[in-house]
Amino acid sequence: MSRPDADDHEVAAAVAQEAGRVLLALRADRPDLDGRDLKDAGDRAAHVHILDLLARLRPEDAVLSEEGADDHRRLDARRVWIVDPLDGTREFSERPRDDWAVHVALWEDGALAAGAVALPARDVVHRMDRPVPLPPRPDEDGPVRLAVSRSRPPDFVVALAALLGAELVPMGSAGVKAMAVLDGTVDAYVHGGGQYEWDSAAPVAVALGHGLAPTRLDGSPLVYNRPDPWLPDLVLARPEVLAEVRSALEETTA
């Protein structure tokens, strides 16, 4: 486990990984829990563990968590950890699915400064400070591969895919979809159906560290630690397809 003297990148990765271990243990040790009960237990356990770790490792910093009450003192803080203790509760509750995540990001002085997305069931942690080259596209001239919700693909993305002639690739949580761009499973993740800061902060931090340029649907910057944490849309794409995706978005949203 990380120490208080560790740098922020190490803290983000360690906290995400440790929360993931708590979630894996809960899933394994409580076969009596399923559905909503398992979702709620996972949210609580990961949230408490993350807050305990950050209180020990970064006691002066503020925290914005999906599972905690919003303390508006964060708005005057220089440093705020933005966390989603369990991204993809539905997927987590459906054993043995692995497409769920833990998000831990640090906002400092107006920008994302560190971030990690743990995929605990895959034993993977993506970090802002450890970029890896994007794998080559399997077919350079093939259709754009778009990450989409497995259970409820939004009409907006279906229409965008039709305009692009894209292939829809179903998968689980927001973090998994974003990281699928980095690991080469898909070429782009476009979301327009509503999110909060904790849904995208850590994935966006990791993407920025990998040299990508995530934005809002309209191309404007993603801004964090605002009074209202609602941040409903996101575009994250490989450089080779970004212009094509943006052009289709302009037509779709016109």
C-alpha positions in Angstrom: 0.0 0.0 0.0 1.1 3.5 -0.7 2.8 5.7 1.9 1.9 9.4 2.7 5.2 10.4 1.1 4.3 8.7 -2.2 3.6 11.0 -5.2 0.0 11.6 -6.3 0.1 9.2 -9.2 1.2 6.4 -6.9 -1.6 7.3 -4.5 -4.3 7.3 -7.2 -3.2 3.9 -8.5 -2.8 2.4 -5.1 -6.2 3.6 -3.8 -8.0 2.4 -6.9 -6.3 -1.0 -6.7 -6.9 -1.4 -3.0 -10.6 -0.5 -3.4 -10.8 -3.1 -6.2 -9.4 -5.8 -3.9 -12.1 -4.9 -1.4 -14.7 -5.3 -4.1 -13.3 -8.6 -5.3 -13.3 -10.0 -1.8 -16.8 -8.9 -1.2 -18.0 -10.6 -4.4 -16.2 -13.8 -3.4 -17.0 -13.9 0.3 -20.7 -13.0 0.1 -22.4 -15.4 -2.3 -25.7 -14.7 -0.4 -25.7 -11.2 -1.9 -27.0 -10.5 -5.4 -28.7 -7.9 -7.5 -29.4 -4.6 -5.6 -28.0 -5.9 -2.3 -24.6 -6.7 -3.9 -24.6 -3.4 -5.8 -25.3 -1.4 -2.6 -22.8 -3.4 -0.5 -20.1 -2.8 -3.2 -20.7 0.9 -3.4 -20.5 1.3 0.4 -17.5 -0.9 1.0 -15.4 0.7 -1.8 -16.5 4.2 -0.8 -15.5 3.7 2.9 -12.2 2.1 2.0 -11.3 5.0 -0.4 -12.2 7.7 2.1 -10.2 5.9 4.8 -7.1 5.6 2.6 -7.3 9.2 1.4 -7.8 10.4 4.9 -4.5 8.7 5.9 -2.5 9.5 2.7 -3.8 13.0 1.9 -5.6 14.3 5.0 -5.6 17.9 3.8 -7.3 17.3 0.5 -11.1 17.4 -0.3 -13.0 14.5 -1.8 -15.9 14.4 -4.2 -17.3 10.9 -4.3 -20.4 9.5 -6.1 -21.3 7.7 -2.8 -20.7 10.6 -0.4 -22.6 13.8 0.5 -21.2 16.7 -1.5 -19.1 18.9 0.8 -19.0 22.3 -1.0 -15.9 23.3 0.9 -14.2 21.5 -2.1 -15.0 24.5 -4.2 -12.4 26.5 -2.2 -9.9 23.7 -2.1 -6.7 23.6 -4.2 -6.8 19.8 -4.4 -9.8 17.6 -4.7 -9.9 13.8 -5.3 -12.8 12.9 -7.6 -13.7 9.3 -7.2 -16.2 6.7 -8.3 -15.8 3.8 -5.9 -17.7 1.4 -8.2 -18.2 2.3 -11.8 -20.6 -0.3 -13.3 -22.6 -1.6 -10.3 -24.8 -3.6 -12.7 -21.8 -5.4 -14.1 -20.3 -5.9 -10.7 -23.5 -7.6 -9.5 -23.6 -10.0 -12.4 -20.9 -12.6 -11.4 -18.4 -13.3 -13.0 -18.5 -10.2 -15.3 -15.3 -8.2 -15.4 -16.4 -5.0 -17.2 -16.6 -2.7 -14.1 -14.0 -0.3 -12.7 -12.8 1.9 -9.8 -12.0 5.6 -10.6 -9.6 7.8 -8.7 -8.6 11.2 -10.0 -6.9 14.3 -8.5 -8.0 17.8 -9.5 -5.4 20.4 -8.6 -5.5 24.2 -9.3 -8.0 23.9 -12.1 -6.8 20.8 -13.9 -6.6 17.0 -13.6 -3.2 16.2 -12.1 -3.3 12.5 -11.5 -5.6 9.6 -12.2 -6.1 5.8 -12.3 -8.7 3.5 -13.5 -8.6 0.0 -12.0 -10.3 -2.9 -13.7 -10.1 -5.2 -10.7 -11.5 -8.4 -12.2 -8.9 -8.1 -15.0 -6.1 -7.3 -12.6 -5.3 -4.1 -14.6 -4.7 -0.5 -13.4 -4.4 2.2 -16.1 -2.4 5.2 -14.9 -2.1 8.8 -16.1 1.7 8.7 -15.5 2.4 5.4 -17.3 1.3 5.9 -20.9 1.7 3.0 -23.3 1.5 3.3 -27.1 -1.9 2.7 -28.6 -2.1 -0.7 -30.3 -2.4 -0.5 -34.1 -6.0 -0.7 -35.5 -6.6 -4.2 -36.7 -7.8 -2.8 -40.1 -6.6 0.7 -40.9 -9.3 1.2 -43.5 -12.0 -0.6 -41.6 -15.1 0.9 -39.9 -14.7 3.0 -36.7 -15.3 0.8 -33.7 -17.5 2.6 -31.1 -17.9 1.5 -27.5 -21.5 1.3 -26.5 -23.6 0.1 -23.6 -24.2 -3.6 -23.6 -27.7 -3.3 -22.1 -29.0 0.1 -23.2 -27.3 1.6 -26.3 -28.5 5.2 -26.6 -30.3 6.3 -29.7 -27.8 9.1 -30.1 -24.9 6.7 -30.4 -26.8 4.4 -32.7 -27.5 7.3 -35.0 -23.9 8.4 -34.9 -22.8 4.9 -35.7 -25.1 4.8 -38.7 -23.7 8.0 -40.0 -20.1 6.8 -39.6 -20.8 3.3 -40.9 -19.3 2.3 -37.5 -19.2 -1.0 -35.7 -20.9 -0.9 -32.3 -18.9 -2.9 -29.6 -21.0 -3.6 -26.5 -19.4 -3.4 -23.1 -20.1 -2.4 -19.5 -19.1 0.6 -17.4 -17.9 4.1 -18.5 -14.4 3.4 -17.3 -14.2 0.2 -19.2 -15.4 1.9 -22.4 -12.9 4.7 -22.0 -10.0 2.3 -21.4 -11.1 0.2 -24.3 -9.9 3.1 -26.5 -6.4 2.8 -24.9 -6.1 -1.0 -25.1 -7.2 -1.0 -28.8 -10.5 -2.8 -28.3 -12.4 0.2 -29.8 -11.5 3.4 -31.7 -13.8 5.8 -29.8 -16.1 6.2 -26.9 -18.8 8.9 -27.3 -21.3 9.5 -24.5 -24.2 11.8 -24.6 -26.7 10.3 -22.2 -25.7 12.0 -19.0 -22.8 11.6 -16.6 -21.3 13.2 -13.5 -17.7 14.3 -12.9 -16.8 11.1 -11.1 -17.9 9.1 -14.2 -15.2 10.7 -16.4 -12.5 12.4 -14.3 -10.2 9.4 -13.9 -10.7 8.0 -17.4 -10.1 11.5 -18.8 -6.9 11.9 -16.7 -5.6 8.6 -17.9 -6.4 9.5 -21.5 -4.7 12.9 -21.2 -1.6 11.1 -19.9 -1.7 8.9 -23.0 -1.7 12.0 -25.3 -5.4 11.8 -26.3 -7.6 14.9 -26.3 -11.0 14.1 -24.7 -13.6 16.9 -24.8 -17.3 17.6 -24.5 -19.6 16.7 -27.5 -19.3 20.3 -28.8 -15.5 20.2 -28.6 -15.3 22.3 -25.4 -13.0 21.4 -22.5 -14.1 19.0 -19.7 -14.1 21.2 -16.6 -14.0 19.6 -13.1 -14.7 20.6 -9.5 -17.7 22.8 -10.4 -20.6 23.6 -8.1 -22.8 21.3 -10.0 -20.9 18.0 -10.8 -23.2 17.1 -13.7 -21.0 16.7 -16.8 -23.2 14.9 -19.2 -21.1 14.1 -22.3 -17.7 13.0 -23.5 -15.8 12.3 -26.7 -12.7 10.1 -26.5 -11.1 8.9 -29.7 -7.9 7.7 -31.3 -6.1 10.4 -33.3 -6.7 8.6 -36.6 -10.5 8.7 -36.3 -11.0 11.9 -34.2 -11.7 14.2 -37.2 -14.1 11.7 -38.7 -16.0 11.3 -35.4 -16.1 15.1 -34.8 -17.5 15.6 -38.3 -20.2 13.1 -37.8 -21.0 14.6 -34.4 -21.5 18.0 -36.0 -24.0 16.5 -38.4 -25.7 14.4 -35.7 -26.1 17.3 -33.3 -26.9 20.0 -35.8 
